[in-house]
Amino acid sequence: MHRRTETKIAFWNLSRNIGDIDAVIRFLEKDDYRRRTGYSKEYAWHLLKRAEFNGSQRRRLLQVALRYLHRRMGREFWYMCRFIHKIADDAFRAQVAMLMKSRDELVRKRASLLQAYFAGPEAGESSHREFQSECLSKKYRW
């Protein structure tokens, strides 16, 4: 079966009865970038909010979230942040805190944005808005 079809079926099943969580996690782990995959990843993170996870699934999702901190920020980054703070354990929070001291400025920034969501969704959204206005002011500075 074609990967795109598998993902659509998994999303359909997940949205109907929170059934095929592993297919959605595999989709996020693969992290394939093709046309419109950012929208699909947003949807995947959104759907996962209603699911319950076993230990293995939780660990896999936390590993996916860590990889997001080491790559270019896409539109699904914010959906990941909104979701991952709900399942983050102390070890994951410690890893994010360590990444806030990274030598790579971009990794530090992404880690700090995720860290803000650990304080709560309101704090995370506030840092998201500040980040957006910071980006706009740099881009359109005269």
Phi, psi and omega in degrees: 000145180292141183303318182297320178294318178302316182295316179299317179296317179298317179296318180298312179299316182295319182289335180275317185214020179050046186270296192265067182295322183298324178295321179291319178296319177300319178300316180291323178294321181296324176053045181285134177250107172222183182303127174070012179289334176299318177296320179295321179292321174304312181297320179298311179298322180294315181295326183294343179300331184266358186267160172250146188235149170272177184300319180295316180296319179298314179299318180298317179294322178293324176294320176300316181297320177297322179295329178299332181284344183255005180229170182304138182285124176249180183296334181281351180304317184290325176293322176298314180300317181297328180275313194292333180296337180285332183248001183294135175258178183298322180296317179295316179299323178293322178296319179295319178298322178293322179292339176291348177253013182297156176287333180281118183299321182290322176297317178302316182295313180297320178296320180292325177294318176293320180302324180299326179290338178294333178284341179141159182299325181295316179295321178296315179293326177296316178293328177298313179296319178298318179298316179298317180290326176297317178296317180295320182291327177289320184289321186253019178293135180273000000 
